[in-house]
Amino acid sequence: MVHAIFEDLDIVIVGGGICGLATALALHRKGMKSVVLEKSETLRASGGAIAIQPNGWRALDELGVASKLRSNGIRLERIHEIYLNGGKPKEKFVDYSNIGETRWVKRSDLIESLAQDLPLGTIRVGCQIFSVKIDANTSFPTLQLNDGTIIRAKMLIGCDGANSVVADFLELNPKKLHPSSGVRGFTYFPNGHGFAPELLRTIRDKTTAGVAPVNDNLLFWFVNHQYNYQDSKMVEDSKMIKQMVSCPMGHIARPVSERNVTVAGDSMHAMTPFVGQGGSASIEDAVVLARCMARKFQANYNNDHKDFKRKKMIEEAIDEYVNERRMRLVKLALQSYLLGTNMLMFGIIVVICEDLLLQEPAS
Ligand SMILES: Cc1cc2nc3c(=O)[nH]c(=O)nc-3n(C[C@H](O)[C@H](O)[C@H](O)COP(=O)(O)OP(=O)(O)OC[C@H]3O[C@@H](n4cnc5c(N)ncnc54)[C@H](O)[C@@H]3O)c2cc1C
């Protein structure tokens, strides 16, 4: 008979993506130790570049990693769009000076910056979580790992992306909401690329091709094909439309915590990539969650609190975090979703509003 190995840990973060690492770093900056469990054998940094918007930079500033990333990247001045449908191409410019600081950073640079300031031993790779349960005796969460280990945690934060096991446990039913496919990559120009500091994209039907300078030598490029409702029978299927539209909103409007378990990043708010907010919002989540924890424990997390007291304090901190994020995320998700679908149709808005109004507020 094989006996399970049990391990007791304090704060456990599932997922070593942008949000998991940012959360570990935010907690570390507030004097709280955590362990990040990542299922891949290495920290994944695929996906080319990511646009970080002003809210993301503010959060990275708080984490103390912004200045190095900034110094590696060009600040964008505008979006330059060229529409190729119909006869003559039409151009549109969106000035970034109204939006604020936006830069593209290599995902690998972002992941490395977040990871390298973490204490040794914080990140464990090759650790896939299969399931989450609540221990009937202690009421603390337990996690089952791929190698049979069972981890008993005092606090569990799911940063395991859009198909999150932790969000499943919380019955958030997360879904991938990116009905697009594409290729992306970098081209390095040793003598400089000569492109303007702008996101230049051409749009023809449902295909978008674009380039954005990361720095003077590195150019990020991408081609995306967006599937919209006309591509399928979805437009005739009101149930499917409701499911797709309500998903990000439902996530936020439902309780996103239970018994010392919560979620952050895409596990909490899977957004379409069209407004480039998923990453920035994930880093914001991390900062806010750590701030709520620090406020509750008044920088004394490591004090010898009795288990029941610690449990209650963590629950209260999570409640504050959820409340603080709720309206912020509703706004971001709504903006992201409507931009992504291009469906500012009355019917869709009614479905969204209906969902928002019908959900029970968490408390
Ligand atoms: C094409 C595209 C372009 C985008 N562009 C932008 C952009 O320009 N700007 C922007 O801000 N956002 C952008 N986004 C969104 C952004 O990438 C995400 O919001 C962000 O990466 C979310 O980070 P996360 O850590 O929450 O999730 P993820 O990055 O998905 O990380 C989750 C991590 O959890 C791990 N994991 C999953 N399950 C388990 C498990 N059971 N056990 C252990 N580990 C597990 C995964 O291996 C992964 O490392 C884009 C998204 C896409 C798809």
The ligand as an ORCA input file, in Angstrom:
! r2SCAN-3c Opt
* xyz 0 1
  C      -2.743     36.394    -27.468
  C      -2.769     37.112    -26.155
  C      -2.260     38.387    -26.076
  C      -2.320     39.076    -24.869
  N      -1.802     40.326    -24.806
  C      -1.841     40.996    -23.649
  C      -1.271     42.287    -23.555
  O      -0.740     42.833    -24.527
  N      -1.336     42.924    -22.343
  C      -1.920     42.328    -21.234
  O      -1.938     42.935    -20.166
  N      -2.453     41.099    -21.301
  C      -2.422     40.418    -22.468
  N      -2.926     39.156    -22.528
  C      -3.498     38.550    -21.301
  C      -2.384     38.062    -20.359
  O      -1.458     37.265    -21.065
  C      -2.995     37.260    -19.221
  O      -4.038     37.980    -18.633
  C      -1.954     36.947    -18.151
  O      -0.900     36.180    -18.704
  C      -2.610     36.185    -17.011
  O      -1.633     35.730    -16.133
  P      -1.971     34.570    -15.082
  O      -0.732     34.389    -14.300
  O      -3.245     34.885    -14.396
  O      -2.281     33.282    -15.972
  P      -1.269     32.372    -16.931
  O      -0.326     33.310    -17.593
  O      -2.177     31.558    -17.714
  O      -0.469     31.535    -15.860
  C      -1.046     30.438    -15.200
  C       0.091     29.537    -14.720
  O      -0.476     28.492    -13.928
  C       0.086     27.249    -14.312
  N      -0.918     26.219    -13.989
  C      -2.102     26.014    -14.600
  N      -2.759     25.006    -14.015
  C      -1.961     24.558    -13.025
  C      -2.107     23.510    -12.067
  N      -3.188     22.723    -12.019
  N      -1.098     23.293    -11.169
  C       0.021     24.091    -11.201
  N       0.195     25.089    -12.110
  C      -0.787     25.328    -13.002
  C       0.353     27.399    -15.803
  O       1.334     26.482    -16.260
  C       0.822     28.849    -15.868
  O       2.210     28.972    -15.673
  C      -2.894     38.457    -23.730
  C      -3.401     37.161    -23.803
  C      -3.341     36.493    -25.004
  C      -3.901     35.092    -25.080
*
